[in-house]
């Protein structure tokens, strides 16, 4: 998240959209649209288009039309993207996507986890790790995988406000503390 204000704007948009989608019975469609949008936002080409759209509303309109052409979203999502452009909120689109998916998955009983790794994981590793954690926790999870350049190896897992550190640095620190405790 960029700032508290960004998160607040994203959360307000998410609450309003999910409430409307749920009321008119299209929440699953809108959720699929957001999942497609999340995948699209991962592409360098689209990220470049969105980065360039900050200059003017006409650029934002072109970027939104590009998204609509690529995604073929539900009518409510088309209206929502129009609202985002009209309100000059396209700059917050990634925040909105993140919060919408987290919000709806939490309502469905998913537990959000963030994994910080030293290097990107392959799809097969992500799938295996997700499956093993779901089995161990006995709950569906919604993992986010992020590369943390400060890690040498290992990983960290954040669940809510708690972080469990399985990094090499953490292991060395623990070892150092043990050795210092053994030799006064």
C-alpha positions, 0 to 999 in steps of 0.5 A: 500500500502506498499511504493511509489515504490510498488505502482508505480510498481503495477500501471505500471503493471496495465496500461500495462496489461489493455492497452493490454487486452483492445486492444485485446478485453479481458478486461472483462475476465482479470477483472474476473480473477483479481476478482477471484484472489482477492478472492483467496488472501483472503484465509490464505492458499494462503497468506502463500504460497505467503509469503513463495515464496520470498525466490527463483524464483522456489518458485515463479514459484510454487506459480504462478502455484498454482494460475493458477491451482486454478483459471483457468485464461484466456491465457493473465492472464497466460502470465501475471503471468509468467511475474510477476514471471520472473520479481520477482514481485510476492511480489507485487501481492496484490498491482497489484490486488488492483490497477487493480480492482480500475483502471478498475472499475474507468474506468467503472464509479465506485467510490472507497470507503474505509470503516474502521470499528472496527470489520469485517462486515457480508456479509449481512451488506456489501451488504446492506451498498453498496446498500444504498450508491449506491442509495444515491450517484446515482453512482456505488461504489467499496467498500473496507472494512478494520478493523481498530483496533484503532476504538472502534466503528463506522466507517470511510469512505475514498473517494479519499483523503477525510475521513469522521469520524463517529467513537465513538472517533470522536463523543466524541471529537465533544461533548467535543468541544461543551461542552468546547464552552458552558462553557468558 
